[in-house]
Amino acid sequence: MRTTNKIVVLTAPSGSGKTTIARRVLDAFPGMHFSVSATTRPPRPGEVDGVHYHFVSEEEFRRLIDEGAFIEYEEVYPGRFYGTLVREVREAARTGPVLLDVEVKGAMNVKRLFGDDALVIFIRPPSLAVLAERLRRRGTETEASLRTRLERAAQELEYADRFDAVVVNDELDRATEETLRLVRSFLER
């Protein structure tokens, strides 16, 4: 599946800082478009449908799966689906490079589909202990959901070496600069 422009993918375990780094990438590359993912999870305070995510019901998400509407999707937690809509990427790629902020398995699928047209960067937390502390500070997790996220993060960390680059987010400004350097180099190729 070719696009008219390149695709940059940031992937990481939840809480690793990928969304913050993604915002900084978009600020640094004004011609880059963000592909808004679809999810079945409810919006968090301040999130806007169509801006942060396309918030859909599980029934609607399953209908979109059946229609082949996703480049990638995953049931991250029971009943909690996330996916990248084909129409979002196609629309965004018409006028410039596209940025995706997706789950690890979805990122692998994007790389498989787009090959050298996609740069996939894995944002790695310095450790699971640091990741746990970041997730606790968010204040959105129960101890049970935190354990689930950390178990998933441990599995996702095993995939890091399958991507084009790994950036350790031990210090946000340094990790952002490294990510920007990688993206700039990719877009200039």
N, C-alpha and C positions, 0 to 999 in steps of 0.2 A: 504494500500500500504506500505509494509515493505521495508526498505533499509538495506544494510549491515552495515551502519554507521549512526551516529546520525546527526540530522539537527538542526542548530542554526539559528533562525530567528530574525532579528532586524527590527522593524517596528516603524513608527513615522510619524507625519505630516511633510511635506516638510519643511526643514530649521531647524529641531530639532537637527541635528548633527549626525544622524544615520550613514551616509556614512563615516564620519570622524571616528566615533567609530568603524565601521566595518573594516576600514583599520587597526586600532590599534589591533583589535581582530585577524586579519589575521597575523599581525606581531608577536603577542604573541603566536600564535599556528601555527607554520610552517607547520604542517601536515594537516591543514584545507584548504579546497578548496572553492573558491568563485564561486557561481552559477551566471553566467552572464544572466541578464534578457533581454527580448526583449522589444522594444518600437517602437512606430511610431513617436515619436518626433525627430526632427533633432538633430544631434550631436552639443554639445556646443564646443566652441574653446578648442582644446587639447584632446577632447574625441576621442577614437579609437574604431571602430567597432570590436566587438568580445572581447574587453577588458573591456570597460566600460558598454556597452550594445550591443545587436545585433540590429542594426538599420534597420528596415524593413518598407515597405510601409504599409498603412492601408489595401490595398487589400491583400498583403501577410499575414499580421497579421490575417485578417478574414479567409483566407484559412487555416492557422494553427489552428485557433479555430475550424473550421469545421472538421479538421483531428484529433481533440482531442490531440493536441500536447502540451497543457498547463496543468500544475498542478493547476495553478491559473492564472487568468488574470482579468483585470479591465479596463474599459474606464474611466480613472481618470478625464479627461476633454474632452469635445466634440472632437472626432477624435484623441485623445491622449490615446493610449492603452499602458499598461505595462503588462508583464506576465512572468511567470517562466516556462521555457520549461522542459518537462519531461526528455528529452534526456540529458540536462545539469546536472540535479540533479542525474540521474542514473549514468552518466559517473563519476561525481565528487565523488559520494558515494562509488565507487568501492575501493578507496584507502585511504579514511579517512573521517572525519566529514566534513559536508558541511555548509557553511554560506550563508544565503539568506538575502538580503536587499530588502524588499518588502513593498507594500502599506498595510494599515491596514486591509481592507477586504480580501486581498490575504493572509495575515498572519493568519487570522481566518480560512481560508480554508486549509492552510498547516497544522495547528494544528488539524483540524477535520480529515484530511486524515492520518496524521502520529502519532497522539496521543502522547504517552510517548516517542516516538523516536524523537520528536521535542521539543525544548525549545524556546518559543517565548517571547522576551523581548520588551516591549514598551518603547521607548525613549521619554520622555515627556519634552517639553519646560517648563521653570519656569512659563511662562504666555504667553498669546496671544500677549501682547505688546512687550515682548522680542522677540518672534518669528517674529513679523512684522519688528522689527529693524534688525534682522539677515537677513531676506529676502531682505530688502532694501539695506543692505550692499553688498549683492551679485551683485547687479547691473544688474540682469537679468529680473527684473519684471517691468511692467508698473503699474500704480496705479490700473487699472482695473484688471490685472492679480493678483496683490497683494491682492485685495479685495476677488477675487475668491479663492485664496489659503487660506486666513484666514478664510473664511466661511467654507471651507472644513476642515481645521484644527480644528475648533470648533466642527464640527460633529465627527471627528476622535477621539478627546479627550474623547468623551463619551464612547468609546470602551476600554479604557485603562484597566479597571478592569477585562476584559475578558481574559487577557493574563497571562502567568506564572509569570511574574515579571514586575514591572514598575521602571525605572531608570529616575530620574529627572536630566536633563542636565542643571544645573544651573552653573556648573563649569566643564569644559571638562575633566580635569585630574581626578577629583573625580568620575565623571560619568563613565569614561573609567575604572577606577579601580573597581568600583562596577560591571560593566558589565563583566569584566574579571573574577572576583570572581564567579559570577553566571555561566558563561560558564565553568570554570574549574570544579566547583562542578558537573555540569550536565555531563560533559565528563567523570568524574571519577566514576559516578554511574554504 
